[in-house]
Amino acid sequence: RGFWGWLNAVFNKVDYERIQAVGPDRAASEWLLRCGALVRYRGYQKWQQDYNGLPTGPLGKYKIEAINATDSCIMYRGFDYLDGLEHVTEITLQKCIYIQDECLQRLSETKNLQKSLLQLKIISCGNVTDKGIIALHKLTNLEYLYLSDLPGIREKETTVRILQQALPNLELELDLE
Protein backbone atom coordinates (compact mmCIF):
# COMPACT_ATOMS: atom_id res chain seq x y z
CA ARG A 1 0.00 0.00 0.00
CA GLY A 2 2.79 2.42 0.86
CA PHE A 3 4.41 2.17 -2.55
CA TRP A 4 1.11 2.65 -4.41
CA GLY A 5 0.19 5.59 -2.21
CA TRP A 6 3.54 7.18 -3.05
CA LEU A 7 3.13 6.47 -6.77
CA ASN A 8 -0.40 7.90 -6.75
CA ALA A 9 0.92 11.03 -5.06
CA VAL A 10 3.49 11.35 -7.86
CA PHE A 11 0.70 10.98 -10.46
CA ASN A 12 -1.17 13.82 -8.76
CA LYS A 13 1.72 16.29 -8.62
CA VAL A 14 0.74 19.42 -10.53
CA ASP A 15 3.06 20.50 -13.34
CA TYR A 16 2.34 24.22 -13.72
CA GLU A 17 4.80 24.57 -16.61
CA ARG A 18 2.90 21.85 -18.46
CA ILE A 19 -0.39 23.71 -17.92
CA GLN A 20 1.25 26.84 -19.39
CA ALA A 21 2.72 24.92 -22.31
CA VAL A 22 -0.29 22.88 -23.46
CA GLY A 23 -3.25 24.62 -21.84
CA PRO A 24 -5.49 23.64 -18.95
CA ASP A 25 -7.68 21.08 -20.75
CA ARG A 26 -4.78 19.08 -22.19
CA ALA A 27 -2.82 19.15 -18.91
CA ALA A 28 -5.92 18.14 -16.91
CA SER A 29 -6.65 15.34 -19.41
CA GLU A 30 -3.14 13.98 -18.93
CA TRP A 31 -3.50 14.14 -15.13
CA LEU A 32 -6.93 12.48 -15.09
CA LEU A 33 -5.99 9.66 -17.48
CA ARG A 34 -2.71 9.04 -15.63
CA CYS A 35 -4.79 8.57 -12.49
CA GLY A 36 -7.23 6.17 -14.17
CA ALA A 37 -10.12 8.56 -14.78
CA LEU A 38 -11.95 9.12 -18.09
CA VAL A 39 -12.68 12.41 -19.85
CA ARG A 40 -15.18 13.37 -22.50
CA TYR A 41 -14.64 16.39 -24.69
CA ARG A 42 -17.23 18.94 -25.74
CA GLY A 43 -18.82 17.89 -29.01
CA TYR A 44 -17.79 14.22 -28.68
CA GLN A 45 -19.76 11.20 -27.44
CA LYS A 46 -16.82 8.86 -26.78
CA TRP A 47 -15.01 8.76 -23.46
CA GLN A 48 -11.24 9.14 -23.66
CA GLN A 49 -9.53 6.51 -21.52
CA ASP A 50 -6.22 5.81 -23.24
CA TYR A 51 -3.45 8.20 -22.22
CA ASN A 52 -1.44 7.29 -25.33
CA GLY A 53 -4.49 7.94 -27.50
CA LEU A 54 -5.03 11.51 -26.34
CA PRO A 55 -6.18 13.56 -29.32
CA THR A 56 -3.68 15.81 -31.00
CA GLY A 57 -4.41 18.90 -32.99
CA PRO A 58 -4.46 22.60 -32.24
CA LEU A 59 -3.98 23.39 -28.56
CA GLY A 60 -7.27 24.36 -27.02
CA LYS A 61 -9.38 22.41 -29.51
CA TYR A 62 -10.42 19.72 -27.02
CA LYS A 63 -12.33 21.09 -24.02
CA ILE A 64 -13.16 18.73 -21.15
CA GLU A 65 -16.91 18.55 -20.68
CA ALA A 66 -17.21 15.52 -18.39
CA ILE A 67 -14.98 13.66 -15.93
CA ASN A 68 -15.61 10.11 -14.76
CA ALA A 69 -13.18 9.37 -11.94
CA THR A 70 -14.52 5.88 -11.12
CA ASP A 71 -11.81 3.80 -9.39
CA SER A 72 -9.24 6.51 -10.06
CA CYS A 73 -6.46 7.69 -7.77
CA ILE A 74 -7.17 11.42 -8.09
CA MET A 75 -6.41 13.26 -4.87
CA TYR A 76 -6.44 16.76 -3.44
CA ARG A 77 -2.91 17.64 -4.52
CA GLY A 78 -3.91 17.32 -8.19
CA PHE A 79 -6.99 19.54 -7.99
CA ASP A 80 -5.11 22.63 -9.21
CA TYR A 81 -5.50 21.05 -12.64
CA LEU A 82 -9.23 21.82 -12.42
CA ASP A 83 -8.76 25.58 -12.06
CA GLY A 84 -8.47 26.36 -15.78
CA LEU A 85 -11.31 24.11 -16.96
CA GLU A 86 -14.22 26.24 -18.19
CA HIS A 87 -16.54 23.69 -19.82
CA VAL A 88 -16.95 20.86 -17.27
CA THR A 89 -20.65 20.19 -16.81
CA GLU A 90 -20.51 16.80 -15.09
CA ILE A 91 -18.23 14.97 -12.69
CA THR A 92 -18.57 11.45 -11.29
CA LEU A 93 -16.52 10.49 -8.24
CA GLN A 94 -17.05 6.79 -7.61
CA LYS A 95 -14.92 4.47 -5.47
CA CYS A 96 -12.23 7.15 -5.16
CA ILE A 97 -10.27 6.20 -2.05
CA TYR A 98 -8.40 9.52 -1.91
CA ILE A 99 -11.46 11.78 -2.18
CA GLN A 100 -12.28 13.38 1.16
CA ASP A 101 -14.02 16.50 2.46
CA GLU A 102 -11.13 18.81 1.53
CA CYS A 103 -11.43 17.68 -2.09
CA LEU A 104 -15.12 18.54 -2.24
CA GLN A 105 -14.44 21.86 -0.55
CA ARG A 106 -11.73 22.61 -3.13
CA LEU A 107 -14.07 21.54 -5.94
CA SER A 108 -16.78 23.92 -4.77
CA GLU A 109 -14.32 26.82 -4.44
CA THR A 110 -13.08 26.41 -8.04
CA LYS A 111 -14.43 29.53 -9.77
CA ASN A 112 -14.86 27.96 -13.23
CA LEU A 113 -16.67 24.93 -11.79
CA GLN A 114 -18.99 27.23 -9.85
CA LYS A 115 -20.12 28.52 -13.25
CA SER A 116 -20.08 25.36 -15.41
CA LEU A 117 -20.76 22.30 -13.22
CA LEU A 118 -24.35 21.06 -13.57
CA GLN A 119 -24.18 17.41 -12.46
CA LEU A 120 -22.18 15.76 -9.70
CA LYS A 121 -22.29 12.16 -8.55
CA ILE A 122 -20.48 11.00 -5.42
CA ILE A 123 -20.67 7.24 -4.92
CA SER A 124 -18.84 4.89 -2.55
CA CYS A 125 -16.22 7.41 -1.43
CA GLY A 126 -15.67 6.28 2.14
CA ASN A 127 -13.78 9.36 3.34
CA VAL A 128 -16.55 11.84 2.52
CA THR A 129 -18.58 13.17 5.45
CA ASP A 130 -21.43 15.64 5.94
CA LYS A 131 -18.87 18.46 6.05
CA GLY A 132 -17.73 17.72 2.49
CA ILE A 133 -21.26 17.48 1.12
CA ILE A 134 -22.29 20.75 2.79
CA ALA A 135 -19.22 22.43 1.26
CA LEU A 136 -20.76 21.85 -2.17
CA HIS A 137 -23.18 24.72 -1.54
CA LYS A 138 -20.82 27.06 -3.43
CA LEU A 139 -21.57 25.23 -6.71
CA THR A 140 -24.40 27.65 -7.39
CA ASN A 141 -25.29 26.33 -10.88
CA LEU A 142 -25.41 22.68 -9.80
CA GLU A 143 -28.70 21.18 -11.04
CA TYR A 144 -28.29 17.54 -10.03
CA LEU A 145 -26.46 15.85 -7.16
CA TYR A 146 -26.48 12.09 -6.65
CA LEU A 147 -25.16 10.70 -3.37
CA SER A 148 -24.87 6.97 -2.80
CA ASP A 149 -23.10 4.60 -0.41
CA LEU A 150 -21.39 7.26 1.70
CA PRO A 151 -20.98 5.77 5.19
CA GLY A 152 -19.35 8.98 6.45
CA ILE A 153 -22.64 10.86 6.16
CA ARG A 154 -24.13 10.73 9.64
CA GLU A 155 -26.58 13.67 9.66
CA LYS A 156 -28.44 13.00 6.42
CA GLU A 157 -31.54 15.14 7.10
CA THR A 158 -29.57 18.17 8.34
CA THR A 159 -27.08 17.97 5.46
CA VAL A 160 -29.88 17.72 2.89
CA ARG A 161 -31.75 20.66 4.46
CA ILE A 162 -28.64 22.89 4.44
CA LEU A 163 -27.89 22.04 0.80
CA GLN A 164 -31.46 22.58 -0.33
CA GLN A 165 -31.64 25.96 1.42
CA ALA A 166 -28.39 27.05 -0.26
CA LEU A 167 -29.30 25.57 -3.67
CA PRO A 168 -33.10 25.72 -4.05
CA ASN A 169 -33.01 24.55 -7.69
CA LEU A 170 -30.91 21.48 -6.94
CA GLU A 171 -32.35 18.07 -7.72
CA LEU A 172 -30.93 15.87 -4.99
CA GLU A 173 -31.04 12.09 -5.36
CA LEU A 174 -30.03 10.02 -2.35
CA ASP A 175 -29.23 6.36 -1.92
CA LEU A 176 -27.87 6.51 1.62
CA GLU A 177 -28.47 4.29 4.62
C-alpha beads as a LAMMPS data file, in Angstrom:
LAMMPS data file: protein, C-alpha beads

177 atoms
176 bonds

1 atom types
1 bond types

-500.0 500.0 xlo xhi
-500.0 500.0 ylo yhi
-500.0 500.0 zlo zhi

Masses

1 110.0

Atoms # bond

1 1 1 0.000 0.000 0.000
2 1 1 2.794 2.425 0.857
3 1 1 4.408 2.167 -2.545
4 1 1 1.113 2.652 -4.409
5 1 1 0.193 5.593 -2.212
6 1 1 3.544 7.181 -3.050
7 1 1 3.134 6.471 -6.767
8 1 1 -0.398 7.896 -6.749
9 1 1 0.923 11.033 -5.061
10 1 1 3.490 11.353 -7.858
11 1 1 0.703 10.978 -10.463
12 1 1 -1.172 13.824 -8.757
13 1 1 1.721 16.290 -8.623
14 1 1 0.741 19.423 -10.531
15 1 1 3.064 20.501 -13.338
16 1 1 2.341 24.221 -13.719
17 1 1 4.799 24.574 -16.614
18 1 1 2.895 21.851 -18.464
19 1 1 -0.391 23.712 -17.923
20 1 1 1.245 26.844 -19.388
21 1 1 2.717 24.920 -22.314
22 1 1 -0.294 22.883 -23.455
23 1 1 -3.251 24.616 -21.838
24 1 1 -5.495 23.635 -18.947
25 1 1 -7.679 21.085 -20.751
26 1 1 -4.781 19.075 -22.192
27 1 1 -2.825 19.149 -18.910
28 1 1 -5.916 18.138 -16.908
29 1 1 -6.648 15.342 -19.408
30 1 1 -3.141 13.977 -18.926
31 1 1 -3.504 14.137 -15.131
32 1 1 -6.926 12.481 -15.087
33 1 1 -5.992 9.664 -17.478
34 1 1 -2.709 9.043 -15.628
35 1 1 -4.790 8.571 -12.486
36 1 1 -7.230 6.168 -14.174
37 1 1 -10.123 8.558 -14.784
38 1 1 -11.954 9.123 -18.089
39 1 1 -12.682 12.412 -19.846
40 1 1 -15.179 13.369 -22.504
41 1 1 -14.641 16.394 -24.693
42 1 1 -17.226 18.941 -25.739
43 1 1 -18.822 17.890 -29.015
44 1 1 -17.786 14.223 -28.679
45 1 1 -19.757 11.199 -27.445
46 1 1 -16.823 8.860 -26.776
47 1 1 -15.014 8.765 -23.458
48 1 1 -11.236 9.145 -23.656
49 1 1 -9.527 6.510 -21.525
50 1 1 -6.224 5.808 -23.239
51 1 1 -3.449 8.197 -22.218
52 1 1 -1.441 7.288 -25.330
53 1 1 -4.492 7.938 -27.495
54 1 1 -5.028 11.509 -26.345
55 1 1 -6.179 13.556 -29.316
56 1 1 -3.677 15.807 -31.002
57 1 1 -4.409 18.900 -32.987
58 1 1 -4.457 22.597 -32.243
59 1 1 -3.983 23.392 -28.563
60 1 1 -7.267 24.359 -27.018
61 1 1 -9.381 22.409 -29.511
62 1 1 -10.417 19.716 -27.016
63 1 1 -12.326 21.088 -24.022
64 1 1 -13.159 18.727 -21.154
65 1 1 -16.912 18.549 -20.681
66 1 1 -17.212 15.516 -18.391
67 1 1 -14.984 13.657 -15.932
68 1 1 -15.612 10.106 -14.761
69 1 1 -13.183 9.374 -11.937
70 1 1 -14.519 5.884 -11.116
71 1 1 -11.812 3.796 -9.393
72 1 1 -9.237 6.511 -10.059
73 1 1 -6.457 7.686 -7.766
74 1 1 -7.166 11.416 -8.089
75 1 1 -6.411 13.264 -4.865
76 1 1 -6.437 16.759 -3.443
77 1 1 -2.907 17.635 -4.515
78 1 1 -3.906 17.320 -8.193
79 1 1 -6.988 19.535 -7.987
80 1 1 -5.107 22.628 -9.205
81 1 1 -5.495 21.048 -12.644
82 1 1 -9.225 21.817 -12.416
83 1 1 -8.759 25.582 -12.065
84 1 1 -8.469 26.361 -15.781
85 1 1 -11.312 24.112 -16.965
86 1 1 -14.217 26.240 -18.191
87 1 1 -16.541 23.691 -19.820
88 1 1 -16.946 20.862 -17.271
89 1 1 -20.649 20.190 -16.808
90 1 1 -20.509 16.797 -15.092
91 1 1 -18.231 14.965 -12.687
92 1 1 -18.571 11.449 -11.290
93 1 1 -16.521 10.492 -8.237
94 1 1 -17.046 6.789 -7.613
95 1 1 -14.918 4.467 -5.475
96 1 1 -12.233 7.150 -5.159
97 1 1 -10.272 6.200 -2.051
98 1 1 -8.403 9.515 -1.906
99 1 1 -11.456 11.777 -2.177
100 1 1 -12.282 13.379 1.158
101 1 1 -14.024 16.502 2.455
102 1 1 -11.126 18.807 1.532
103 1 1 -11.433 17.680 -2.095
104 1 1 -15.118 18.543 -2.238
105 1 1 -14.442 21.863 -0.552
106 1 1 -11.729 22.606 -3.131
107 1 1 -14.071 21.540 -5.943
108 1 1 -16.782 23.921 -4.769
109 1 1 -14.317 26.817 -4.442
110 1 1 -13.077 26.413 -8.039
111 1 1 -14.432 29.526 -9.772
112 1 1 -14.861 27.963 -13.228
113 1 1 -16.669 24.932 -11.792
114 1 1 -18.994 27.226 -9.850
115 1 1 -20.122 28.516 -13.247
116 1 1 -20.081 25.365 -15.408
117 1 1 -20.764 22.305 -13.220
118 1 1 -24.349 21.063 -13.575
119 1 1 -24.184 17.409 -12.463
120 1 1 -22.177 15.763 -9.702
121 1 1 -22.285 12.159 -8.549
122 1 1 -20.477 10.995 -5.419
123 1 1 -20.668 7.243 -4.918
124 1 1 -18.837 4.886 -2.549
125 1 1 -16.222 7.414 -1.431
126 1 1 -15.672 6.275 2.139
127 1 1 -13.783 9.359 3.337
128 1 1 -16.554 11.841 2.517
129 1 1 -18.584 13.168 5.451
130 1 1 -21.432 15.641 5.937
131 1 1 -18.866 18.462 6.053
132 1 1 -17.726 17.724 2.494
133 1 1 -21.264 17.481 1.120
134 1 1 -22.294 20.754 2.789
135 1 1 -19.216 22.426 1.264
136 1 1 -20.761 21.845 -2.169
137 1 1 -23.181 24.724 -1.539
138 1 1 -20.821 27.058 -3.435
139 1 1 -21.568 25.229 -6.708
140 1 1 -24.401 27.653 -7.387
141 1 1 -25.292 26.325 -10.876
142 1 1 -25.411 22.680 -9.802
143 1 1 -28.696 21.180 -11.037
144 1 1 -28.291 17.535 -10.031
145 1 1 -26.457 15.853 -7.156
146 1 1 -26.479 12.089 -6.655
147 1 1 -25.157 10.702 -3.370
148 1 1 -24.868 6.966 -2.802
149 1 1 -23.099 4.601 -0.410
150 1 1 -21.391 7.260 1.700
151 1 1 -20.977 5.774 5.194
152 1 1 -19.345 8.984 6.446
153 1 1 -22.638 10.861 6.163
154 1 1 -24.134 10.733 9.635
155 1 1 -26.584 13.671 9.659
156 1 1 -28.442 12.997 6.416
157 1 1 -31.536 15.139 7.101
158 1 1 -29.568 18.168 8.340
159 1 1 -27.082 17.969 5.464
160 1 1 -29.883 17.724 2.888
161 1 1 -31.751 20.655 4.463
162 1 1 -28.643 22.885 4.441
163 1 1 -27.891 22.036 0.803
164 1 1 -31.464 22.578 -0.328
165 1 1 -31.638 25.956 1.423
166 1 1 -28.391 27.046 -0.262
167 1 1 -29.302 25.572 -3.667
168 1 1 -33.099 25.717 -4.046
169 1 1 -33.012 24.550 -7.695
170 1 1 -30.912 21.482 -6.938
171 1 1 -32.354 18.065 -7.721
172 1 1 -30.926 15.869 -4.993
173 1 1 -31.035 12.093 -5.357
174 1 1 -30.026 10.018 -2.347
175 1 1 -29.233 6.358 -1.923
176 1 1 -27.873 6.508 1.621
177 1 1 -28.465 4.293 4.623

Bonds

1 1 1 2
2 1 2 3
3 1 3 4
4 1 4 5
5 1 5 6
6 1 6 7
7 1 7 8
8 1 8 9
9 1 9 10
10 1 10 11
11 1 11 12
12 1 12 13
13 1 13 14
14 1 14 15
15 1 15 16
16 1 16 17
17 1 17 18
18 1 18 19
19 1 19 20
20 1 20 21
21 1 21 22
22 1 22 23
23 1 23 24
24 1 24 25
25 1 25 26
26 1 26 27
27 1 27 28
28 1 28 29
29 1 29 30
30 1 30 31
31 1 31 32
32 1 32 33
33 1 33 34
34 1 34 35
35 1 35 36
36 1 36 37
37 1 37 38
38 1 38 39
39 1 39 40
40 1 40 41
41 1 41 42
42 1 42 43
43 1 43 44
44 1 44 45
45 1 45 46
46 1 46 47
47 1 47 48
48 1 48 49
49 1 49 50
50 1 50 51
51 1 51 52
52 1 52 53
53 1 53 54
54 1 54 55
55 1 55 56
56 1 56 57
57 1 57 58
58 1 58 59
59 1 59 60
60 1 60 61
61 1 61 62
62 1 62 63
63 1 63 64
64 1 64 65
65 1 65 66
66 1 66 67
67 1 67 68
68 1 68 69
69 1 69 70
70 1 70 71
71 1 71 72
72 1 72 73
73 1 73 74
74 1 74 75
75 1 75 76
76 1 76 77
77 1 77 78
78 1 78 79
79 1 79 80
80 1 80 81
81 1 81 82
82 1 82 83
83 1 83 84
84 1 84 85
85 1 85 86
86 1 86 87
87 1 87 88
88 1 88 89
89 1 89 90
90 1 90 91
91 1 91 92
92 1 92 93
93 1 93 94
94 1 94 95
95 1 95 96
96 1 96 97
97 1 97 98
98 1 98 99
99 1 99 100
100 1 100 101
101 1 101 102
102 1 102 103
103 1 103 104
104 1 104 105
105 1 105 106
106 1 106 107
107 1 107 108
108 1 108 109
109 1 109 110
110 1 110 111
111 1 111 112
112 1 112 113
113 1 113 114
114 1 114 115
115 1 115 116
116 1 116 117
117 1 117 118
118 1 118 119
119 1 119 120
120 1 120 121
121 1 121 122
122 1 122 123
123 1 123 124
124 1 124 125
125 1 125 126
126 1 126 127
127 1 127 128
128 1 128 129
129 1 129 130
130 1 130 131
131 1 131 132
132 1 132 133
133 1 133 134
134 1 134 135
135 1 135 136
136 1 136 137
137 1 137 138
138 1 138 139
139 1 139 140
140 1 140 141
141 1 141 142
142 1 142 143
143 1 143 144
144 1 144 145
145 1 145 146
146 1 146 147
147 1 147 148
148 1 148 149
149 1 149 150
150 1 150 151
151 1 151 152
152 1 152 153
153 1 153 154
154 1 154 155
155 1 155 156
156 1 156 157
157 1 157 158
158 1 158 159
159 1 159 160
160 1 160 161
161 1 161 162
162 1 162 163
163 1 163 164
164 1 164 165
165 1 165 166
166 1 166 167
167 1 167 168
168 1 168 169
169 1 169 170
170 1 170 171
171 1 171 172
172 1 172 173
173 1 173 174
174 1 174 175
175 1 175 176
176 1 176 177
